[in-house]
Amino acid sequence: MLISRYVTLFLVPVAFLLSWHGLLPISFFASICGAVIGYLFLSIINYIFKYATNKDGIGEGDFDLLCFIGSFTGIFGCWATVTIGSTLGSIFGIIYLLYACYFTEKTISTKIPFGPFLAFSAIMYVFLQHIVNAYFM
């Protein structure tokens, strides 16, 4: 349930440098926008959830991870990553909670980490981005 800030936030400037030198398929501006939008998107969702329930819904490591992903993939990569990751996480979460409630002593308030779903969906996006871009654009 922990995502290291030393890894995620340290690599964001690396993405900026790579995009500045044309070594990434996105521009320098798209890299900066992807990092900022990636971080703000999850933090705003968490702020709204915290305002409504007085508890955190998303960990801060997930903010940093999406900032890292956005710096390498841009805004559209952030959007695709969150969409795919949320879908996979929801499917896994429903199956896991049904199993946990019926066959074990765990309750429905079990925490499920979101970071692995973000990471897996970012990898899927990087390898399949031509298919994803053709479908959504």
C-alpha positions as CSV (number, residue, x, y, z in Angstrom):
1,M,0.0,0.0,0.0
2,L,3.0,2.3,-0.4
3,I,4.4,3.9,-3.5
4,S,7.8,5.4,-3.2
5,R,8.0,9.2,-4.0
6,Y,11.7,8.9,-4.5
7,V,11.1,6.7,-7.6
8,T,8.0,8.4,-9.1
9,L,8.8,12.0,-8.6
10,F,12.5,11.6,-9.3
11,L,11.7,10.3,-12.8
12,V,9.3,13.1,-13.7
13,P,12.2,15.5,-14.6
14,V,13.8,12.7,-16.6
15,A,10.7,12.5,-18.7
16,F,10.8,16.3,-19.2
17,L,14.4,16.0,-20.4
18,L,13.7,13.1,-22.7
19,S,10.7,14.9,-24.2
20,W,12.8,18.1,-24.6
21,H,15.4,16.2,-26.6
22,G,12.7,14.5,-28.7
23,L,13.3,11.0,-27.3
24,L,9.6,10.6,-26.3
25,P,6.7,10.5,-28.7
26,I,5.2,13.6,-27.0
27,S,6.3,17.2,-26.8
28,F,7.9,18.9,-23.9
29,F,4.7,20.9,-23.3
30,A,2.6,17.7,-23.4
31,S,4.9,16.1,-20.9
32,I,4.5,19.0,-18.5
33,C,0.7,19.1,-19.0
34,G,0.4,15.4,-18.5
35,A,2.3,15.5,-15.2
36,V,0.3,18.4,-13.9
37,I,-3.1,17.1,-15.0
38,G,-2.3,13.6,-13.8
39,Y,-1.5,14.8,-10.3
40,L,-4.4,17.3,-10.1
41,F,-7.0,14.9,-11.5
42,L,-6.6,12.3,-8.6
43,S,-6.0,15.0,-6.0
44,I,-9.2,16.8,-6.9
45,I,-11.2,13.5,-6.8
46,N,-9.7,12.8,-3.4
47,Y,-10.5,16.3,-2.2
48,I,-14.1,15.9,-3.2
49,F,-14.3,12.5,-1.6
50,K,-12.7,13.7,1.6
51,Y,-15.1,16.7,1.8
52,A,-18.0,14.3,1.5
53,T,-16.9,11.6,3.8
54,N,-14.1,13.0,6.0
55,K,-11.6,10.3,5.0
56,D,-9.2,9.8,2.2
57,G,-10.3,7.7,-0.7
58,I,-7.0,7.7,-2.7
59,G,-3.5,7.6,-1.4
60,E,-1.0,10.3,-2.2
61,G,1.3,7.8,-3.8
62,D,-1.3,7.3,-6.5
63,F,-1.2,11.1,-7.2
64,D,2.6,10.8,-7.7
65,L,2.3,7.7,-9.8
66,L,-0.2,9.3,-12.2
67,C,2.0,12.4,-12.3
68,F,4.9,10.1,-13.3
69,I,2.8,8.3,-15.9
70,G,1.5,11.6,-17.3
71,S,5.0,13.0,-17.7
72,F,5.9,10.1,-20.0
73,T,2.5,9.6,-21.8
74,G,0.9,13.1,-21.8
75,I,-2.7,14.0,-21.0
76,F,-4.3,11.4,-23.2
77,G,-2.1,8.7,-21.7
78,C,-3.2,9.8,-18.2
79,W,-6.9,9.7,-19.3
80,A,-6.4,6.2,-20.9
81,T,-4.5,5.0,-17.8
82,V,-7.1,6.1,-15.4
83,T,-9.9,4.7,-17.5
84,I,-8.4,1.3,-18.0
85,G,-7.1,1.1,-14.4
86,S,-10.4,2.1,-13.0
87,T,-12.2,-0.5,-15.1
88,L,-9.8,-3.2,-14.2
89,G,-9.8,-2.2,-10.5
90,S,-13.6,-2.1,-10.4
91,I,-13.8,-5.6,-11.9
92,F,-11.2,-7.0,-9.6
93,G,-12.7,-5.2,-6.6
94,I,-16.2,-6.5,-7.1
95,I,-14.9,-10.1,-7.5
96,Y,-12.6,-9.7,-4.5
97,L,-15.2,-8.2,-2.3
98,L,-17.8,-10.8,-3.2
99,Y,-15.3,-13.6,-2.5
100,A,-14.2,-11.9,0.8
101,C,-17.7,-11.4,2.1
102,Y,-18.9,-14.9,1.3
103,F,-15.9,-17.1,2.0
104,T,-13.8,-15.2,4.6
105,E,-14.1,-13.0,7.6
106,K,-13.2,-9.8,5.8
107,T,-15.7,-7.0,5.7
108,I,-16.7,-4.7,2.8
109,S,-14.5,-1.9,4.1
110,T,-11.3,-3.8,2.9
111,K,-8.8,-1.5,1.2
112,I,-7.8,-2.3,-2.3
113,P,-4.6,-0.6,-3.7
114,F,-5.1,1.4,-6.9
115,G,-1.4,1.8,-7.8
116,P,-1.0,-1.7,-9.3
117,F,-4.0,-1.1,-11.6
118,L,-2.6,2.3,-12.7
119,A,0.8,0.8,-13.4
120,F,-0.6,-2.2,-15.3
121,S,-2.9,0.0,-17.4
122,A,0.0,2.4,-18.1
123,I,2.0,-0.5,-19.4
124,M,-0.9,-1.6,-21.5
125,Y,-1.3,1.9,-22.9
126,V,2.4,2.2,-23.8
127,F,2.4,-1.1,-25.7
128,L,-1.0,-0.7,-27.3
129,Q,-1.2,3.1,-27.7
130,H,-1.6,2.9,-31.5
131,I,-4.7,0.8,-31.1
132,V,-6.0,3.0,-28.2
133,N,-5.4,6.2,-30.1
134,A,-7.1,4.9,-33.2
135,Y,-10.1,3.8,-31.2
136,F,-10.6,7.1,-29.2
137,M,-9.4,9.6,-31.8
